[in-house]
Amino acid sequence: MSQITPQPGIMDIALYEGGASKVEGVANVVKLSSNENPLGPSPKAIAAAQAAMARMNRYPSSDHAELRAAIAEVHGLDASRIICGAGSDEVLCFLCQGFAGPGDEVVYTEHGFGMYRIYALGSGATPVVAPERDRVVDVDAILAACTEKTRLVFIANPANPTGTMVDRADLVRLAEGIPGRAILVLDGAYAEFADGYDGGAALVEARDNVVMTRTFSKLYGLGGLRIGWGYGPKPVIDVLNRLRGPFNLSDVQLRAAEAAVRDRDYATSCQKENARLRNWLAAELGKLGVPSDQSYANFILARFADSDEVDACDAFLKSQGLIVRKVAGYGLSDCLRITVGDEDSCRRVVDAIRAFKEQSE
């Protein structure tokens, strides 16, 4: 019998499942399960990607200097402290590989992004879950979960799948309270949708134990290209770059992302349209007896009576060609996460849930 075995922790990983994209036997399907930008990427990003495709015989830049410079210029950051990855997921993975291993602990919250647990286990570390309070990150609970073994603390702000967020004062208190050898990681995949929020940049600048991550998959509509970045103290970024493959991003990815981040008019228009329709969708569903917390992302977490009603509503929505996300795997079995689509999609969702409620009476 083979003696080949994986590293400890690997077989404890449940495979991550992305949002569904089709319903058998149903045409005109609208996918609202993966928090994608319904308006698509900037036309300038598309043009940049198309131009780069003519150079696919050439290796891409290994230092990502032009993209890092563009990100730094737009956000007022130090380009030398930026790392780019294949989605912000890759940067999160580098953090676990670089700073957590056997005997160490990685803390995240009970409704936190599923990849935190996967990356912790993949590095041999022990995942530790801190409770939330009414679907909001609880700083006191996180601090209580920390020990001298804690090496990383992950929080998404705004959070996925809840859409809630904590303010700067709580982030400061968290950064000040974690153990000395721990790094606070602020996952800002949805930061652009929270008006006036810098994703934690000011906190990164002020401290030596905070890293922030961002993505081009949500606001910028480049989920299919997988591009993200991180910003942190120079010594931390130096460690991550030692783990990064020299050509982890293609020239197509790099050029598209640079064009996208520089197209501020398009990004702003997407932000405004999301905020308008997010508020409308939440209000209309509230009138139907389907409440949600204030969302600071590009989705809402709709709450139902129980898991049976969620299952029934999800099935009805699918029959109408509407795919949303059940989030029982995040400990939210009475909720559906609904991406804010375009106006027609949002109206279809409201009409369908209204019909579901009426037939259930």
Secondary structure, DSSP 8 states (H G I E B T S, - for coil): -------TTGGG-----------TT--S-EE-SS---TT-S-HHHHHHHHHHHTTTTS---SS-HHHHHHHHHHHT--GGGEEEESSHHHHHHHHHHHH--TT-EEEEETTS-THHHHHHHHTT-EEEEE--BTTB--HHHHHHH--TTEEEEEEESS-TTT-----HHHHHHHHHHS-TT-EEEEE-TTGGGSTT--TTHHHHHH-SSEEEEEESSSTT--TTT--EEEE--HHHHHHHHHHS-TT-S-HHHHHHHHHHHH-HHHHHHHHHHHHHHHHHHHHHHHHTT-------SSEEEEE-SSHHHHHHHHHHHHHTTEE-EEEGGGTEEEEEEEE---HHHHHHHHHHHHHHHHHH-
